C-alpha cells in the first residue's frame, strides 16, 4: 500500500473504530478467514501454507543431525527462523535480517517452545552425542498484518505434519524415507492484539497496524498463558492487559477448532 | 509455603544500590547493583543521526543497546549480540519511546547503552531501570520514570524479583514488567512459562506493586544527586 493510501485509509480506520467497527466489517475480536494447506512442499520434511485473510506465510521443516545442548544431553532441539523479504511487502527490504522479522519470529517461537507441545526426547538419536535439530523456517509471502499469529499457526501446523527422517545403521539420514510423525502434546496458539485509540482489536490488518499505537501478543493453550510480548511504543493499562488475557483464553477453543478444520492436504 | 532460597519474603526485592553520573563522558549515566546483577547505563544525545536517511523529521530516534559482557554469566558469552539481546534492546527502546518526549528533538538520535557486567536473572529490568535514570540524569524531558521488575512463580509461590536459581526451578514462570510511574501505565511486558490465566493476572499485579518500590528507590537516587527542597512529588 502506498504511503498516501495509508494516510487516507488510516483516517477511515479511526472513523470506524470510534463506532466500535472495523473497515472490513469484522467485530473487534473476530479473526479473518483462514485457509491452511499442508505438505504441498515435497522437498521439506513437513510444510504448511497459511492464509489469514490476505496475509500468507509458508513454513518448511527440515531435520538436521547435530549435537545436543550441554544442559539437555538426551533431548533434540528446534531452531526457529522467520524471513520477511522484499517479496511480501514494499515495507521489507531484501538483505540482512530485519529487526521486525527477528521479533515476530521470536514471539511465535516462544508460544510454541513454552507449551510443552514437543517431547524433545523423541528427537534424540545417541543421547549426549547425536540429536535431531528441527529447523523451522518461515517466509512471509504476502504481508497484510498480524504476521506473528500467521507465522505461529504456520509453524505449528507444519510441525504437526512433519515426519522424522529414517536413519541408516551409521545414523545417517536416508533422504526421502521417514520414521514417525512428531507427537504434539498440546496445541498452543498465538493471539495478537493492536490498540487503536482506546479500542483493542484482534488479528489486525496492515492498515490497522499502521494506525495502532501499540501491540500485545499472548501464547495461549486452553486456559493457560504460555508467553507474552508487548511490542511497539505506546502503553497499556493493567485493565487492558487483563481484558486481552480474558479474550484470548475465551476464544481459544473456538479458534483451535477453526484451525484444525481448515487444514487440507 | 516454602522459604525462598535466599531467605527473602515473597514480595521482597534483592538489595539495590544506585549511583548516578558515574560515566563522565556521557550526557547521563547510572550504575546499578541489584543483587548479583551489575549494570552500567549511559545516554548520549540527542545528537545528529548517521546515516542521515535514518532520521525522523517528527521525533528523535531511540537506539537502545542491551549487551551482556562475555564474563557476566557462568559460560563465556560471545560479545556478538544474540537474537535475545536484539529483542530485549528493541522492547526496552520501545518502552522508553513512550516516556521520553522524543517529539521535541526531530532528526536526532538518542543513544542508550546498557551493559550487564554480571548477571543473575532479571537483567533486562535492571538495565531498563538504570537506563531510565541515565535518561533523567541526561536531563531529557520525560513523562515519568520507567520502573521495571520481574515477578513470577517458583515452587508454587508467587514471588517478586527472581534469581537465576529460582528461574531454573521446574515450575518457574518469569514475567518482566516495566511500568511508567507515577501513571502506572505498562510499557513493557514479557513472559515465558505455562501458567493458568487468573494466577498470572495476580503475578502481574504483584509486578506492578514491585515497580512502585523500584520507583521509590529511583526517586531517592535522583534526589541524592539533584537535591530539591519542598514536595518532590510535584
Interface residues (C-beta under 8 A of the other chain):
Chain A: X99 X102 X103 X106 X110 X113 X114 X115 X116 X214 X216 X221 X223 X224 X225 X226 X227 X228 X229 X230 X231 X232 X233 X234 X235 X236 X237 X238 X241 X242 X245 X246 X249
Chain B: X83 X84 X86 X87 X90 X91 X94 X95 X97 X98 X175 X180 X183 X184 X185 X186 X187 X188 X189 X190 X191 X192 X193 X194 X195 X196 X197 X200 X201 X204 X205 X208
